[in-house]
């Protein structure tokens, strides 16, 4: 569990900084929405697959892959509705 705290904290801090940067750069345009969805989904996927790498078994990939696909597809559906 201690192996997860530092990477997750760094990822969240970086994500917050990048969201503020995108808000400053693109205001409330579609590029801002796309950028936020892309960054958040990427960060969640990195954390999920980092956990799978720590556990080190192929069985853990079986639960992580559907979560990743669902996350990406739901982000695309949200963008399509916007």
C-alpha positions as CSV (number, residue, x, y, z in Angstrom):
1,X,0.0,0.0,0.0
2,X,2.9,2.4,0.7
3,X,4.1,1.9,-2.9
4,X,0.9,3.5,-4.1
5,X,0.7,6.6,-2.0
6,X,3.6,8.6,-3.6
7,X,2.7,7.9,-7.3
8,X,-1.0,8.6,-6.7
9,X,-0.2,11.9,-4.8
10,X,2.1,13.0,-7.6
11,X,-0.5,12.1,-10.2
12,X,-3.3,14.0,-8.5
13,X,-1.1,17.1,-8.0
14,X,0.0,17.1,-11.6
15,X,-3.6,16.5,-12.8
16,X,-4.8,19.5,-10.8
17,X,-2.1,21.7,-12.2
18,X,-2.8,20.6,-15.8
19,X,-6.5,21.2,-15.4
20,X,-5.9,24.8,-14.2
21,X,-3.5,25.3,-17.2
22,X,-6.1,24.0,-19.6
23,X,-8.7,26.2,-18.1
24,X,-6.4,29.2,-18.5
25,X,-5.5,28.2,-22.1
26,X,-8.8,27.1,-23.5
27,X,-11.4,28.7,-21.1
28,X,-14.7,26.7,-21.5
29,X,-14.3,25.3,-25.0
30,X,-14.6,21.8,-26.2
31,X,-10.8,21.4,-26.2
32,X,-10.9,22.0,-22.4
33,X,-13.5,19.3,-21.9
34,X,-11.7,16.9,-24.1
35,X,-8.4,17.6,-22.4
36,X,-9.8,17.1,-18.9
37,X,-11.5,13.8,-19.9
38,X,-8.3,12.6,-21.6
39,X,-6.1,13.6,-18.6
40,X,-8.4,12.1,-16.0
41,X,-8.9,8.9,-17.8
42,X,-5.2,8.5,-18.5
43,X,-4.3,9.1,-14.8
44,X,-6.9,6.5,-13.7
45,X,-5.6,4.0,-16.3
46,X,-2.0,4.6,-15.2
47,X,-3.0,4.0,-11.5
48,X,-4.9,0.8,-12.4
49,X,-2.1,-0.7,-14.5
50,X,0.5,0.3,-11.9
51,X,-1.5,-1.7,-9.4
52,X,-1.6,-4.6,-11.8
53,X,2.1,-4.3,-12.2
54,X,2.7,-4.4,-8.5
55,X,0.5,-7.5,-8.1
56,X,2.3,-9.1,-11.0
57,X,-0.3,-11.7,-12.1
58,X,-2.1,-12.0,-15.4
59,X,-5.4,-12.6,-13.5
60,X,-5.3,-9.0,-12.3
61,X,-5.3,-7.8,-15.8
62,X,-8.6,-9.5,-16.4
63,X,-10.4,-7.0,-14.1
64,X,-8.3,-4.0,-15.1
65,X,-8.8,-4.2,-18.8
66,X,-12.7,-3.9,-18.7
67,X,-12.4,-1.0,-16.3
68,X,-10.1,0.8,-18.7
69,X,-12.2,0.2,-21.7
70,X,-15.4,1.3,-19.9
71,X,-13.6,4.5,-18.8
72,X,-12.5,5.4,-22.3
73,X,-15.9,4.6,-23.9
74,X,-17.8,6.5,-21.2
75,X,-15.6,9.5,-21.8
76,X,-16.2,9.3,-25.6
77,X,-20.0,9.1,-25.0
78,X,-19.8,12.1,-22.8
79,X,-17.9,14.1,-25.4
80,X,-20.4,13.0,-28.1
81,X,-23.3,14.3,-26.0
82,X,-21.6,17.6,-25.5
